[in-house]
């Protein structure tokens, strides 16, 4: 019996359009597939989905995050030189996209005496209060759209017992935490309801 292919996960333009840095980012989307049977635990090795390709530093970050979640869920690392019971194949993609523009922190008020600015020392002309508008250009935000996929197979016959995929958006400042966040979301409630897409904040 084989596991169904993944449903297409998408965070479209409408979601990206609502991701201003002053507003919360959309939750991560997660879908898992399995055979609906108890999934045995055992030793497990984490490897790239691409097979024999050399592991990059970025892959190692995602692999470490996945391994940490597997250990939390009852799996263990095989002894050196030993053949693991399972293999977790990890794949990921990460794309930089331009989000909605930031609001300039400097503004002018019209109507009475007034001043506005930000903590970094920016300021505005004191022409009054009542109506305000920004000075200068509106800078675009930088967002990272990332997807993490994991397939757990039995080493003996390479048959899959569990598959999962998580997708999320991160502000460029949160890039270092994105791998851990996606892995945590992917393994939330492991093994999860098969075929059901959930959102995880």
Buried (B, 14 or more C-beta within 10 A) or exposed (E): EEBEEBEEBEBEEEBBEEBBBEEEBBBBBBBBBBBEEEBEEBBBBBBBBEEEEEBEEEBEBBBEBBBBBBEEBEBEBBEEEEEBBBBBBBBBEBEEBEBBEBEBBBBBBEEEEBEBEEEEEBEBBEBBBEEBEBBEEEEEBBBBBBBBBBBBBBBEEEEBBBBBBBBBBBBEEEBEEBBBBBBBBBBBEBBBEBBEEBEBE
